[in-house]
Every structure is written in structure tokens, then in C-alpha cells.
């Protein structure tokens, strides 16, 4: 669950729903790739002021419910997540690199939406769960730690 983030001069609760499709909409997400993706995202949490509230993978795309601070633009958050996860998944999962012909992991585009604190977070969570036919939650963290 998201909480208010208290900094020296502001208090925020900025939540984003991000969707990243795999390159060519290939079905590349399986149990092993999901595990690597989760591990990399939790490492990102330790280094950056980004909190992964929920991560959900379908066969060809991933949904992220992310909380961050106002100094990080949506573009910066997307760039951080896409670049680090792509590098590590392609390095640790050689079968994915072969499926994608040795190229990029994510498509160039993405979907981003803001999520409100009161009421909409649960609605987006339900929406994410109802996307696709093979959705499987691979991570959910409902308690926020201080950055």
C-alpha cells in the first residue's frame, strides 16, 4: 500500500501505472524471466527513490504500479526501469535474447497513467489483474519503507 512520502519541503504520494510491452510483442515472460525481473526491480528500489507497489506480468507485457518522488519525471522512471531490467534480463536469460534475435528487450513505447491515493489505487490494481488471460502477480509490496 502506498503511503505519504515526507521530504524536507514536501509531502507526496505519486503513483504511476506503467505498462511495458516486450519487443515485437513476443511471449517472453515465464517463471524464470519473472523472477529475474522481480529481483532487478527490488534492486532498483535500493538504489533509486522508486518503490514497486506491484508488478504483474502477462505473456507479452508487464504492468508496474510504482511510487516515486516529484524530482523523478515519468520519463526518468521509465528510462531507469526499462534500461536496467532489459540489461539484466538479457544477460541472465539467454533464451530471451535468442527469441528477440539478440536485439532490444522492450518496445520503444510505453503506457503511463497516474493513480490517485483515495480509491483509484485499488481500482487500477483490479484492472491490472484483469488484463490478459495469463496474468500472474509476481510481486506485491504493500508496506512502504523510507527512502
Secondary structure, 3 states (H helix, E strand, C coil): CCCCEECCCCEECEEEEEEEEEHHHCCCCCHHHHHHHHHHHHHHHHHCCEEEEEEEECCCEEEEEEEECCCCCHHHHHHHHHHHHHHHHHHHCHHHHHHCCCCCCECCCCEEEEECCCCHHHHHHHHHHCCCCCCEEEEECCCCCCC
